[in-house]
Amino acid sequence: MMHRWPVRVYYEDTDLAGIVYYANYLRFIERARTEWIRELGIDQTRLKVEDGAVFAVRRVEADYLLPAVFDDQLTVLTQVTRMTPARIELEQKVMRADALLFAARVTLACLGGDMRPRRLPAALAELMRS
């Protein structure tokens, strides 16, 4: 399943050169992951309170391919590429129409209340597989 999330580039997202500041791509993909999880019907606050489970970014591998500029309408694509009992690996892309601007491979770790790795809750893993 591919999740799509639209984002518009605001002036505050750009640097002195007028292009999107590199760290803001990480913000864009973080927001897209949050919206993807929300659209799956998962309340992350309730997940933390009831199951003691939270997600932490374990690894990001990013490629900056083309610049985005003020007022661009972008789309962040998110797709699960691999799941283990305690990790989710995602591919995320930032597109402007058909042009690939940014690509990232992100590994999320599921952590318990003690901040140690734990298994993904079974219902959550099932939703992410569908």
Number of C-alpha atoms within 10 A of each C-alpha: 10 11 17 18 17 14 19 15 18 13 13 11 20 17 13 7 8 14 16 21 17 15 9 14 22 15 12 21 25 16 15 22 21 13 16 20 17 12 11 12 11 16 12 16 12 11 14 15 11 9 14 17 24 20 19 13 14 13 13 15 10 15 12 13 12 13 14 24 18 16 12 14 15 20 22 24 21 23 18 19 15 12 16 11 14 16 22 21 20 20 19 26 23 28 20 19 11 8 11 16 18 22 20 20 18 22 22 18 24 23 20 17 13 9 13 10 18 18 15 23 15 9 9 14 17 10 12 15 11 8
